[in-house]
Amino acid sequence: LQALVQSVFDFYARFEGLERIRADRGQFAALAKFLDTEQSNRRAMLRHALAPRKPGKSAMALAMAVLDVAFYRSLLADGLAHAKAVQATADLLRKLLLDEPAATPRAAVGRKP
């Protein structure tokens, strides 16, 4: 997962206009195809990084959101350096996708029965 996040975030760092061109997705077929391919490739790389595990639909959706350029830019805007954003995101994905589910729902922690 570390290498995956590093690769994806390095791509985002080199392609600073990605968020802006998304807005024009519907106006240009070639742009829509590029963006669809980028998302498909990101999903395939995530599945490859997790093999042989096969996370559920919700976990994959959350992981894809965390690997999105908007998430990356938000981390940078909040003051994280690129390397720290990579590490924090890889740690989050490991927790989300590889750890056992919590035995007690977070909302129930600290409540009396």
N, C-alpha and C positions, 0 to 999 in steps of 0.2 A: 504493500500500500504506500509506503514511503516513496518508492520510485515512481509510482503512478502519480501521486500528488505533485512530486517534483516536476515531472514531465508536463503535466497539465498546467501547473502554475507558471512554469518557465515559458510555455507557449503564450499564456495570457500576458506575461511581462513583455514579450516581444511584440505582441499584437495589441497595441493599446487602443485601437479603434473598434474592437470587436463589439462592444456594447452599442456603439453608435450605429454600426451597420445593421444590427438586429432590427432596428426601427424600420429599415427599408426592405425587410425580408419579403413582404408581399408585393413589392413593386418590381422586383427583378427575379426571374426564375432561376438564373444562375446563382444568385446570392442565396435564395432559399435552399437550393440543392447543396451549396457549400455548408450552410449552417446545419442542415439535416445530417449531412455526412459527418460533420464535426461532432454532433451529439451522438450519433450512432457509434462512431469510433471511440468516444469517451465511455459509452456504456459497454462496449466490447472489451476495452482495456480493463474496466472495473471488473467485469465478469472473469476475465483471464486472471487478474490479480487475486481474486477470491477462490478460484478453482482449487479443490473440488467442491467447496461450499457453494450453495445456491440460496442466497438470501431471498426472502419473500418480496413481494411487490412493494410493500410500504418501505421496507428497509432500502431497497434499490432506489425508490423515488427520493428518499431522504439523502442517500449517498450522492445521487446525481445533483441534487440541489446544493449540497456542500461542495461538489466539484464544479459548480457553475462559476462563470466569470464574475457575476454580481457578488457572490459570496467572497471571492478572492479580493475584489476591489474594496469591499466593505471592511475587510480585515486591514488592508493597507490604509484606508481612510481613518480607521480608528487607531493608527499608529504602529501597527505591527510591521516589522521589516519582512521582506520577502521570505527569508529563511525561517523566520519565526512563524509566519503564516503557513508555510509548508509543514513545519513540524506540528503545529497545533492542529491543523486539519488532518494530518495523518493519524495523530493520536485520537482525534474525535472519530474518525472512520474506523479505527481499530476497535474502539469502545462500542460503537454503533453496530458494527458488522461481525465482530469476532468474539465478543464477550457473551457470557450467558445472560439471559434476560434477568432483570431484577426480580427477586422473589416477592418484594413488597412494592406496590406502586408508590411512586414518589409522593403523591398527594396524601397517602395514608401514613407516611412516616411521621412520627411524633403525635399521632392521634391516639386517644385511649379507646380501647374496644368498647 
